């Protein structure tokens, strides 16, 4: 029986003295005993954490007592233990690093919201464009069928990528999505500011879509990349679930991400179980040889 829970949550809301709030929240989380990563900025809060059922229920109840977060939505996953090794609560200038030339407020500048059933229905149309609001390595593990893969390594690259590679779709209906909703909420604001008119986001992100009892993750191929010890979780609960991730070495279907064993590399790459064994966890022969040379020189 699962005795732990994983919480995923965010809210764009102005926080007065956010740096002080972050320091106080860190102390509160330490005393509560939870682990995870919580970012606090002047524009709101974004977090994912793990703890016992008692700890996480207490956290949700306490944070919702604050008028700023009374309506914050928590996405909850059962777990057999902690999904994080440490606790980080930090102040940042932006919840999602964008460094856009204009300050955007997703609450007023963003696009429309679609519930999972609506999003699934919209995806069936021939005249819509589905844009993944995440990084390319997340897309490689899993994505909505027919979604466009953005050639970006970080979210702040999106504005330039949109101008150079996506502007031709300004007259189309655009559907965006991300893991939990925070990135695509900001992405819709960017798209509208860049001249797109008909823009929507998946409300609650892929996580909510996978938990919805009606759609059950239908139309999402592969697995979802998550930023905790699980790394990969299944979203599509139907019989049509397939793997789209390809092994870095042999291109076989896989949903397993590992870090390269070379301490100077640590490239996170998809790998099948067979290649992880035969390649000894290295992403390349160069890394293996470099690691062996480093060990030899230190002995």
Secondary structure, DSSP 4 states (H G I P E B T S, - for coil): ---EEEEEEEEE---TTHHHHHHHHHHHHHHHT-EEEEEEETTEEEEEEEEEHHHHHHHHHHHHTSGGGTT--EEEEEESS-S-SSEEEEE-S-SS----SS---HHHHS-EEE-HHHHHHHHT-TTEEEEE-S-HHHHHHEEETTPBPP--SSGGGHHHHHHHHTGGGTTSEEEEE-SSSHHHHHHHHHHHHTT--SEEEETTHHHHHHH-TTTTTTTEEEEEE-SSTT-EEE---STT-----B-TTT--B---EEE-SSTTT--EEE--HHHHHHTTT-SSHHHHHHHHHHHHHH-
